[in-house]
Amino acid sequence: QVHMVESGVGSVQAGGSLRLSCAASGYAHQYYCMAWFRQAPGQEREGVAALDVDGNTTYADSVKGRFTISKDNAKATLYLQMNSLKPEDTAMYYCATYFRRLCPSPLTKRAGDFGLWGQGTQVTVSS
């Protein structure tokens, strides 16, 4: 069965760090672009970071220099390391797969192009 499952402790104070994980299974994940999106209440789902098959990364301007996307193909796991967290980072975070080698660019507002999604994990940053 094809699916993606996120995990990661979801609450932290401003300035703190969290690492999210996303386990992929049931498909050849190593051949596709994978990404993290987030959605805050009342807002559109927005792209946060993406990683293509060649190792190229893309980040939203709001997280550049603070977040790092990475992947361990042997463990079939995508990661999002989040440092210097801010209250405005509070959202539901989702991992997703785009079934192409290269990621769509720009990532913003491209959620509809991604064909497989995890169930989401809540991240809350308190001030």
C-alpha positions, 0 to 999 in steps of 0.5 A: 500500500502506498502511503506517507506517514509524518511524525515529530513532537509538535510543541516548542517555544519560540527560538526552539527546534523541531525535526519532522520525519516522513516515512514513505512506503509502497512506491519507488520514492527515490525517483521522485520529488518530495516536499513539505507543505504547511497549512495554518487555520484559514489559510491556503496550504503553502510549500515550505521546502522541496527536494528533487532526485538530484539533491537540489532543494527549494525553500519558501522565503519565510523559512530560508536559513532556518529550515533544512529538508533532507532525505535518507533513501535507505530508510525511505524517510524525508526530514524537515529540520526546523530551527529558530522557530517563530509563532508564525510557523504554527501550522499543520505540516504535511509531506508530499510526493510529486511524481516527477524527478524534478520539483515544480518551481516555484513551490508556492501554490503548487500543492495541487500538483502533488499526488501523494500526501501524509496525514499531517502533523501539528506544529505549535510554536508558543511565544 
